[in-house]
Amino acid sequence: MLQEIKSVTVDELKHMMDTNEDFQLIDVREKLEKDFADIGGELIPMGVVLLHADKISKDKKVIVYCRSGNRSGRIIAELQRRYGFSNLYNLAGGILAWSDKIDHSIKKY
């Protein structure tokens, strides 16, 4: 059975950061994208993330993001299907939404 993909908004993520909530933040974009616009996530590019599933926590909330939320959503679906993760959340709107709503200094591309 397909598990639904849960998500958090950029406002929720900002609150989690501001209150020092214990969570893992994973960026599935490429290194050049992270170098251009970064909100502090651990870089595990989409092309290799399935090979590094052991780096993803299973015992706390994990927020996964990309530029717009599409790649991260696909990765979450695959990690849930292959490895049974139930603690993954897609950052709705990705880094574009972060730039729009939270930090306008984050460059869009």
N, C-alpha and C positions, 0 to 999 in steps of 0.2 A: 504494500500500500504506500502511495506517495505521501510523504510528510509535507505539510504546508511550510512555506518559507516565512518565518517570522521576520519582522523588521522593527527598526527603531528610527525615529526621526533625528535630524541633526540637533534639534533642541534637546531631545532626550539624551543624546550622546554628550552634548556640552554639559548638561546637568551631571551626568555620570562622572565626567572629568573634573568638574568643579567640586564635587563632593567626595572625590578620591575613592569612588566605588571600585571594587576589585573586579576588573574585567580585562580581557585581552582584545587588542585592536589589531586587525590584520588588513594590510593593503595588498590586493592581488593585481595591482597594475605593474607595469614594467619599471625598471630602475630609472630610465629617462623621465618617465611621468612623475615618479616620486621626487626626483631631483627638481623638477619644474614646480610642483605644487605638493606640499607635504603637510599633513595634520598629525604626524607622529606615530602612525601605525607601523607595525613590524612588516617589512617587505617580504612577502612570499608570492612571487609572480604566478599568475594564473597557469602558465605552462608547466610549472613544477609543483604547484600546491598539493596535488594528489599524491605526489611522491614524498611529501613532507608532512603528511597528516599527523605524524607523531609530534610535531611542534605545536599542534593546536590543542589547547586545553579542553578536557572533557568535563571538568568539574567547576567551571565558572562561566559566566556569560562571555561569549566571543562575538565581537562586532566585526563584520567583514565588509570592506568597501572597495570601490573602484571609482572611475570617473563619474558615472551616472547611476550605478546600481544594477546595470544589466549583467556584466561579467560576474560580479560578486553573487548575484542571485543564482546564476547558473552553477557557479562553484559550490555554493551552499547546497543546492539540490543534489549535486553529485557526491559531495562529502556525506550528506545524510543517507543517500542511497547505498554508497559503498561501505561506509564505516559506522553508520548508525548514530551519528552526532544528533543530539537533540537540543543543544545549547547555542546554536548559531543564529545570528541575527544579521540581516542585510541592512546596511545604512541606506535608507530611502533617499534617492536622489544623488547619492554619492558625494564626491568632493565638489561637484557643481552646486549642490544644495548648500553645502557648508560655506562655500564662497558667497552665495546669495544671502544666506540668513545669519551666519555666525561671524565670519571673518572675511571682509571684503578685500583684504590684502592677499588672500590666496588667489593665485592667478588661474584663470579659466582657459581651457584649450579644447 
